[in-house]
Amino acid sequence: MKEYNPHNFEKETYNLWEKEGFFEVDYSKPKNFCIMMPPPNVTGSLHIGHALTFTLQDIIVRYKRMDGYATLWQPGTDHAGIATQNVVEKQILAEGKTKEEIGREEFLKRVWEWKEFSGGKITTQLRRLGASPAWSRERFTMDEGLQRAVRVAFKKLYDEGLIVKGNYMVNWCPKDGALSDIEVEYETHEGKLVYMKYPIVDSNEYIVVATTRPETYFGDTAVMVNPNDERYKHLIGKKVRLPLINREIPIIADEYVDMEFGTGAVKVTPAHDVNDYEVGLRHNLELIKVFDEKGILNKEAGEFAGLDRIEARDKIIEKLQKEGFIEKIEEHTHQVGHCYRCKSVIEPYVSTQWFLKKEIAIPAIKAANKGEVKFHPAQWKNNYDAWMRELRDWCISRQLWWGHQIPVYYCNECGNEWASVEEPTKCPKCHSKNFHQDPDVLDTWFSSALWPFSTLGWENGEWGKGIKWNEEDLNRFYPNNLLITGFDILFFWVARMMMMGTHFLKEVPFKDVYLHALVRDEHGQKMSKSKGNVIDPLEMIEKYSADILRFTLAVLAVQGRDIKLSENKMIEARNFTNKLYNAARFLKMHQDKFEDLENIEIKTELGKWMVYKLNEAIKNVRNELEEYRFNDAAMTLYRFLWQDFCDWGIELSKVSKESISELGSIFKEAMKLLHPFMPFITEFLYQELSLTTVKDNTIMLKEYPQAKEVVKPADFDLIIEAIVSLRRIKALTGAKEIKKAYVLANLPDLAKEFIKKLARIEDVEFINNPIENAIRDISDNLETMVSKEEIDITPIINRLNQQKTKLNKEIEKLQKKLSNENFIKKAPKEVVEKNKKELDELTQKLQKIEDELRKLND
């Protein structure tokens, strides 16, 4: 048999699979299955989270393809607006220029060049993992067809009044511009709570307010107290002077104020705080911006103008203290929002933006509550509901150059505003050719939200006309059957696809949503470069193989539970592949070629038993895959192939040599069952046992095994139990030879030869009643015995008694120590726990020795 080199075989075989078109949709199949690849960033690299997502997707895709479905796994990449723009901006800055200096057109040209250069990196890495999407249909969120689909979607929503523009308080990143709520990551910060004195006009009094943001006080337009707060009732309606700049602002009353926090009086800065913005609207307060879009303080900040907002904070506090406007400063822990991309501190900022109104979510909420989409694990349905109920208008405009430019145009002559799918040539109102396009681009997630149907040709226009799949696939593959992705983008992506799908196609975009958890290190810690615990999937593929990484991830993918990944787990999977290879090599030693299982008749009792076991595995694996219990399916395969087939099927065949040809066919069928999990080694072993080639007889297009009704054959489980039981007696007694053994069980005559040879006993007798004066071993379903006359057990008993005496002394010593109160009080906790654990282990050892002595003395 040929040696198996996974690295060479994986690369060569994958290239052949792709070249032969084995991944593409087979339209001759009557049933359809569609799953969308969550489009990775075009400039990204494969990380361990990707490896998990795409492994699980590939398992289900390979299973469905083999099971007779016209299977579409739609691949593609995302333009990743902020991330990609940042990469190219850094390149330009390294040249001593800025994007503004080279201009928008030249900048976008540079981005497209970068996309062409690096865009295929992650898809190349996906091929190394063994992913089998329909690569000929690969899409990019800014390809010509998808650009048109985005413009159509925008215009429809704009015309329906669901997309609106206005001045809103948004999350603002000084580097990346406007962000939606879920693009803000909150971190705990140790900051300062500054108590500032605001002098009351025409009085010697002052009112104290506590703030964590003293740099924004230049934009205060009121001080606010609770109308029920007796301390401040006499001040309501009066005015205070802002420290340093002496601008006068009113003291107002609003029940929003928490009388228990700080001093019970708060500053109101409508232009720089979300809650203050709402207060400002209620009380008709002026909005005064104190810094610009880059976070630089403006003229409103007086002498501090030109400083960065964060940098200015300590300088402002220092000046306020010097002038006597600080009462005290306290340490204060609070949550601070950061940009999910560049990690800059987020500012609430009033800006003119485009918004998609929250009403678009209503059909998606109703559909989920009618059960039209099923979440796995089911508890994610509650998270989805909770988030959708609290939904706010989605800020969809971004202050970037790279992305889908908003298809709204403004006439410079008559002021007309209109949305257009096609590039206009004139203003539709006054017919002037003097107009300009909105400079902002759409949030990346807007185009991604259309992915389940835009990739199937929805509103792609002339792009792809005449291509078979682009004409009929929308009806055939929408809604998609399944979505598999990480739980962390449930709201970024999954919920938004639900909104867009139910709005435009009046149907949910997928029937099942499988949300997997995080991949952590073996200690349950989140992976990070700073901790040095990152597991690189490409390194693991090079070190072990794609099959080993895939199978390890599948085994660990328990629904709703984080994955604790370690190299030890991959070593276990490597041992499994070695076991499979050695099983095939054993079979090849006896026969060159084996038929597929459907082409032979199983005649031997061992063959019938192994077919029965295979059928049980097929039933379980199919059920587990249909329920997306990938870990259970992987373990079913592992137990069947390792224990039932390799440990026992092959062992038993040494007695029933005529069954080996049958076992070879059964093993080939099991390779089909395992193929979605470990596509490469199963292909190799299948071809070796078939004496065929991948090109002519690939396993990946074979029919996935179907369970058949099989009459339960001779009970080899009971035969195995008898063999194991007698081996235990030999191990216990140290006997090298046993002339005769007895088995108390109802076994067929054929069992004798298997038991004699594999337990290495000269003779076996099946009995109905126990014999006297025997060494016994009792297992779940039977009892085995050997006459004591046959074995001298005195040395064994002496040895066990010596061990028992020694253990009793050690146990007594530990018990005495642990019953000493002074030791318990003074000893370190870890020392006490160590002693308790040691006592427990010694007690268990003693129990085992006493059990062995009891068996010998019975």
ABEGO torsion letter per residue (X at the ends): XBBBBAAAAAAAAAAAAAAAGAABBBAABABBBBBBBBBBBAABBBBAAAAAAAAAAAAAAAAAAAAGBBBBBBBEBBAGAAAAAAAAAAAAAAAGBBAAAAEAAAAAAAAAAAAAAAAAAAAAAAAAAGBBBBAAABBBAABAAAAAAAAAAAAAAAAAGABBBBBBBBBBBAAAEBBBAAABBBBBBBBBBBBBBBBBBGBABBBBBBBABAAAAAABABBBBBAABAAAAAABGBBBBBBGAGBBBBBBBBAABBAABEAGBBBBBAAABAAAAAAAAAAGBBBBBABBAAGBBBAAAEAABGBBAAAAAAAAAAAAAAAGABABBBBBBBBBBBBAAAGBBBBBBBBBBBBBBAAAAAAAAAAAAAGABBBOBAAAAAAAAAAAAABBBBBABBBBABEBBBBBBBBAAAGBBBBBABBBABBAAAGBABBBBBABBBBAAAAAAAAAAAAAGBGAEABGBGBAAAAAAAAAAOBBABBBBBAAAAAAAAAAAAAAAAAAAGBBABABBBBBBBBBBAAGBBBBAAAGABBBAAAAAAABEAAAAAAAAAAABBBGBBBBBBAAAAAAAAAAAAAAAAAAAAAAAABABBBBAAABBBABAAAAAAAAAAAAAAAAAAAAAAAGBAAAAAAAAAAAAAAAAAAAAAAAAAABAAAAAAAAAAAAAAAAAAAAABAAAAAAAAAAAAGBBAAAABAAABBBBBBBBBBBBBBAAAAAAAAAAAAAAAAAAGBABBABBBBBBBBBAAAAAAAAAAAGBABBBBBABBBBGBBBBBBAABBBBBBAAABBAAAAAAAAAAAAAAAAAAAAAAAAAAABAAAAAABBAAAAAAAAAAAAAAAAAAAAAAAAAAAAAX
